[in-house]
Amino acid sequence: MRFHALVEVRLRAGIADPQGATLERALPALGFESVEGVRVGKAIRFDVDAFDEAAARAEIDELCRRLLANPVIEEADVSISPEPGSMAAGGRAG
């Protein structure tokens, strides 16, 4: 089965985010006075073939741990959804 994955990586709480701070300082000049707590991260989207969702999640979690996020300063949130038409979505694979 094929699954769509979205990995959102961001700095852990307490880690300085100079890019987010720069954006936040610029917002009032653009008329966005009510926006605060800006943090910058990255979104990584890809597809993975796996036996089931649990296997897909395990592979993606390992990918995050080894490559996509630095576990010392970053955290990663993973979202997985079956590809439309895959067996996981009730269709046929292959």
N, C-alpha and C positions, 0 to 999 in steps of 0.2 A: 504494500500500500504506500501511497505517496502522501506526505503531510507537508503543509506550508508551515514554516516556522518564522516567528518574529522574536528576535532577541533585543531587548532594550537594555543597554549598558549605561550606567551612570556612576558618578563618584559616590562613595559611601558618605553618610552623614559625618560631619566633622572634618572632612577633607576639603581644603580650599578649592574653590572653583573660580579662577580668575576670569574665565570666559563668561560664565554666568553673571559674575559681578559687573563686568563691563557692560553687558546687555542691560542689566537692571538699572545701572546708572544712566543709561541713554533713554530709557523708557519715558520718564517724565517730560523730556523735551519733545517727545512725539505725541504727548497727550494721554499717556497711559500711567497716570499717577497711582492707580489702585493695584497695579501688578507688583508683587514682591515674591521673594524666595525663588528667584530664577536659578535654575541649574541646567547645565548643558550636558548632553549625553550623546549617544549614537544609537541608531536603530539599524539592525542587520536582518535582512529578509532572505530566506532561501528555502529550498525544498529538500526533503530527505525521504528516502525509501526505507521503510522498516516493516517488520512483521505486524506490529500493532502500535498503538499510541504510547504504551509504556516503553517499548523498545526505542521508539523515536525520541522520547523525552530523555531516556538514559544516554543516548548518543549525543543529543544536543547539550545536555548538562556537561558531559565530558568535553565536548568541543569548547564550551564556555570556559571551563576550568583550565584547559590547556592552551587556548588561543585567543578567544574573543574578549575575555575580561581578565584584568589583573586582580585576583581575589584579595590582595592586600589593600587596595584602595578603591576597587570598583565592585559593584554588585550587578547582577544580571537577572532580569525578569524574562521568562520564556513563555510565549503563547504558541500553541500548536492547534492547527485545525486540519481535518482531512481534506484532501483535494476533491473538489466536486467530481463525482463520477467514479471515485475510488471505492473499493469495497467498504472502507470505513464509513463512507457516506451513503452506503446502501446500494451502490452501483456495482459494476463489474470492473475488475482490474485485468489488465493484460490485453 
